[in-house]
Amino acid sequence: MCSREGLALQRGMYYRKPPRVSIVLMSQRPGAPYEDSLSQDGAMLRYEGHDVKKGPGIDPKSTDQPWTFPDGKPTDNAKFAQAIDHRMPSLVRVYEKLRPGIWSDKGLFELSSYEYTISGPRKVFKFALKLSGGPDSGGRLVGSEEFTRAIPAWVKQSVYKRDKGQCVICGARDQLHFDHDLPFSKGGTGLTPDNVRILCSRHNLQKGAKIE
């Protein structure tokens, strides 16, 4: 994920001015720090903005989510909101955290709307994003086909447990990929665990779209 984006992804939100693609990292796991939710069909995302940094006398969960940093520069919350206010078409790549070190690419989404609204003792940003059918920065069309070939989170969790978190060929535990045993290009599906397995990057690249 980091090598793909060319960034050490240490924050949850990265706004990039169009035509570049922004990035958000989300989680629906129990105990996740923000209230993110993806619709069952994967087409709509509700994404919560990010908190002020913790500091002396500052409780992030009781402090309004910030529009600006202490130096007056806009936060990523503000940049996303301003893009919507100015009706600036903005594509966002969404990654979902499944477990520590394991992320799922949910596809490209379009910023749709936002609210800056009361939640408990403070105000938070609530962004709405919808699955995109437009081109990404490489010119590819994304949307229904990309989502159709995606492997659902529950399938990845089942496969990760079944394959013991390692490449089924060599046992490597890093640079792992979820692979369609029968390639998608040849009619394979990732909608059930039966056609999905874990491969390391080396064996995934060696396989390509071959049927083994």
Secondary structure, DSSP 8 states (H G I E B T S, - for coil): -HHHHTS---SSEE---TTS-EEEEE--STT-SS--EE-TTS-EEEEE------BTTB-GGGS---SB-TTS-B-HHHHHHHHHHTT---EEEEEEEEETTEEEEEEEEEEEEEEEEEETTEEEEEEEEEE--SB-TTS-B-SHHHHHHS--HHHHHHHHHHTTTS-TTT---SSEEEEESS-GGGT--SSSGGGEEEEEHHHHHHHTT---
